[in-house]
Structure formats: C-alpha cells, structure tokens
Amino acid sequence: MKTPILQFGTSRFLQAHADLFISEAMAGSQAVGPITVVQSSGDAARSHRLEALAASQGYPVRIQGLQDGETVRAVTQVTSIRRALSTATDWERLVDIFVNEAEFVLSNTGDKGFATRGDDLSETFCQSMSYPAKLTLLLHARYQQNARSIQIMPMELVANNGDVLRARVLELAHKRGPGFLQYLEKKVLWVNSLVDRIVSEPIEPAGAVAEPYALWAIEDQGGLIVPCRHAAVQVVDSLDRIEALKLFILNLGHSFLAEQWLRAGSDPKANVLDCMNNAVQRNALLQLYHDEVVPGFQAAGLGDDAQAYIHTTLERFSNPFLDHRLADIAQNHDQKIERRIAAFIGWARERDDVASKPILQAIVDRSAAAN
C-alpha cells in the first residue's frame, strides 16, 4: 500500500475538510491517492483517534446547516486515510514513507504550529521539535537518499503559509550545506493556500460535525499539481482577496463575539447561534460590520464583495445545527486579535480608509494593555 499524500495533523477540521474532499474525489478517480496521517504532538491520550482514522470502514462527517436558505443534512463516510502514525512512536517508519512514498505533504498544526521550539536545532529527531524542524529532518533524509521533488501544502491559518514555512525550513536547513538548500529551493514546491469550514464538534473516536460551506483555495504557480478535483477546491491567481474577506469578516466577527463573551462572564455553553438569536448581540455585530469593516473594503475596491460575504457569513453564523462554542473561538484570543482585528485596522488604513473604528481599536487596546 502506497500513500502519496502525507498529512501532519489529526484535527477534526482536517477530517471534515481535506480528508473528506480527497475521499469524495477518490470515489470518482479524481484524487492522486490515499493519505497517511501523522500525529505530530505525540499525545498518547489520542491514540484511539489514530486507530479510528485508519479503520477500513472510515469515519463519519455529519454535514448540516443552511446553504442559500435551504436546510442541508447529510452524512459522509470518509475513507481516504489508509495509515495513521505518530512521530513519537513511528519516526523511522515515517522517514521511510516520506522518502519513498510521499508526493504531497499537507499540514494543519494549530495556531502555534510554526512557532520556534528549544530543540529545533538538534541534529537528530526530538519529539519536542516544532513541525517545521521535523519537516526539515524529513526533507534532508529525502535529499540524501533520492532527492526527488515534493509538494508542500501547509493549511495553517497563516498568511502566505507556504512562504512562511519555506522561510522557516530554510533557516533551519542553513547549517546542512548548500546542496540541501539548493534542493529546497529547486525541487520542493511550497504552496500557499487558504482553508475555510466551520467544524464545530468531534464525533468520537473519529469524525466531525461541520457546516455545508467549505473552501480550499490554492494559489497557482508553475508546476502546481492539485491533490484532488472537488467543488470546494479552487485554484486562484492570488489569495489576497479571499484571505481579506475571510480574515477580516468571518474571523474578525468570531473574535468580536468572543470578546463580548469574555467581558460578559464567559458562559462555557454559549455558542455563536446564541449570539445570532440575541437581537442586541446580532445588531452589535451588524453595526460593527457596517460602520467599521465595510468602509475598509470599500476603500480597497471590494465593497460589493464584502457585502455579499457578510450575507454568507451571517447565514453560516445562524446555522441551527452547529454548536460552535465561543470558548473554542476564544482560545489564543490575544493572538487572534492581533491577526484579525489589529491587522484589519492597518490593512484598511493602508488603503486610505478614514472611517473611525472605535470598537475595534478598543479591543486592540485592551488586549495590548493586558499583555
């Protein structure tokens, strides 16, 4: 059994996103092949998830929500994962698969997945290394044994994620000689992409509950090969427009709701739907979009796009079937404020938006004062 796709991350998001797309595409012979999933955290408590992901019968993804005003409810069995490993216990086997089988590498290693760790400069494998450091070791092993080309496709929510990962790997690889650096530059294709789907709940031991909306936008470049053909997969000349809409409308809206939730006492059971069903909270979000967000997009020449995306976002937020907890959205809240709200203010100002943004600026100021 060969798996041309190697995926780092076992999250419920990936289960209901790329793994699902590839499974559906494989059914129509529209995918490059099945997946080996790798748990990079080494969390032994999640070993049951690894077994369930690679089970022959697959795992369920329950799609439910609103799409163009219509109710969608469906269950899909995902069977694209054929093997599940852990870096903590299967490193040597992983090296062999990476060197001899992998043609594509996917990853979604969380908000801090690219962050530097203390053991990143170790000459040999350490479980405590960051994902970029582990990837550097694997790429070096491939370079030493056969130097075949490979396509790296990070899916972390980082702007220009392929470029960022490439820069980090090159930094770590510098001491390994010019030949390896040339390999990374010439024979490794680093791909920027943007992913979007609200995946609100896990199904144990593997599986997830997700909304109908889904997007995997991949930035085009010479030599790009798309791992699967699917309605949710789009190849685009530039991610800038899509990224701005998602980050500064949907994600910004989430963080605004999380900020209000944190200041109101943080009911652990509260979710996004509760906010949409509360007239005061819904109107506060609508007012924020109208007064402080849309002017930035109008200044960028994207006013109509923003209005349409807000309409879609509100439909997604109003999904009656998803328990999208504000407690989950509020994780790493300060980092999200920096990426979603402070970054939007700067983005809008760069495009000559002169509209006042008192609510957004107050959130940024509170976050800065707390840190």
C-alpha positions, 0 to 999 in steps of 0.5 A, a space after each residue: 500500500 502506497 500513500 502519496 499524500 502525507 498529512 501532519 495533523 489529526 484535527 477534526 477540521 482536517 477530517 471534515 475538510 481535506 480528508 473528506 474532499 480527497 475521499 469524495 474525489 477518490 470515489 470518482 478517480 479524481 484524487 492522486 491517492 490515499 493519505 497517511 496521517 501523522 500525529 505530530 504532538 505525540 499525545 498518547 491520550 489520542 491514540 484511539 483517534 489514530 486507530 479510528 482514522 485508519 479503520 477500513 470502514 472510515 469515519 463519519 462527517 455529519 454535514 448540516 446547516 443552511 446553504 442559500 436558505 435551504 436546510 442541508 443534512 447529510 452524512 459522509 463516510 470518509 475513507 481516504 486515510 489508509 495509515 495513521 502514525 505518530 512521530 513519537 512512536 513511528 519516526 523511522 517508519 515515517 522517514 521511510 514513507 516520506 522518502 519513498 512514498 510521499 508526493 504531497 505533504 499537507 499540514 494543519 498544526 494549530 495556531 502555534 504550529 510554526 512557532 520556534 521550539 528549544 530543540 529545533 536545532 538538534 541534529 537528530 529527531 526530538 519529539 519536542 521539535 516544532 513541525 517545521 524542524 521535523 519537516 526539515 529532518 524529513 526533507 534532508 533524509 529525502 535529499 540524501 537518499 533520492 532527492 526527488 521533488 515534493 509538494 508542500 501544502 501547509 493549511 495553517 491559518 497563516 498568511 502566505 503559509 507556504 512562504 512562511 514555512 519555506 522561510 522557516 525550513 530554510 533557516 533551519 536547513 542553513 547549517 546542512 550545506 548548500 546542496 540541501 538548500 539548493 534542493 529546497 529551493 529547486 525541487 520542493 514546491 511550497 504552496 500557499 493556500 487558504 482553508 475555510 469550514 466551520 467544524 464545530 464538534 468531534 464525533 468520537 473516536 473519529 469524525 466531525 460535525 461541520 457546516 455545508 460551506 467549505 473552501 480550499 483555495 490554492 494559489 497557482 504557480 508553475 508546476 502546481 499539481 492539485 491533490 484532488 478535483 472537488 467543488 470546494 477546491 479552487 485554484 486562484 491567481 492570488 489569495 489576497 482577496 479571499 484571505 481579506 474577506 475571510 480574515 477580516 469578516 468571518 474571523 474578525 466577527 468570531 473574535 468580536 463575539 468572543 470578546 463580548 463573551 469574555 467581558 460578559 462572564 464567559 458562559 462555557 455553553 454559549 455558542 455563536 447561534 446564541 449570539 445570532 438569536 440575541 437581537 442586541 448581540 446580532 445588531 452589535 455585530 451588524 453595526 460593527 460590520 457596517 460602520 467599521 469593516 465595510 468602509 475598509 473594503 470599500 476603500 480597497 475596491 471590494 465593497 460589493 464583495 464584502 457585502 455579499 460575504 457578510 450575507 454568507 457569513 451571517 447565514 453560516 453564523 445562524 446555522 441551527 445545527 452547529 454548536 460552535 462554542 465561543 470558548 473554542 473561538 476564544 482560545 489564543 484570543 490575544 493572538 487572534 486579535 492581533 491577526 484579525 482585528 489589529 491587522 484589519 485596522 492597518 490593512 484598511 488604513 493602508 488603503 486610505 480608509 478614514 472611517 473611525 473604528 472605535 470598537 475595534 481599536 478598543 479591543 486592540 487596546 485592551 488586549 495590548 494593555 493586558 499583555 
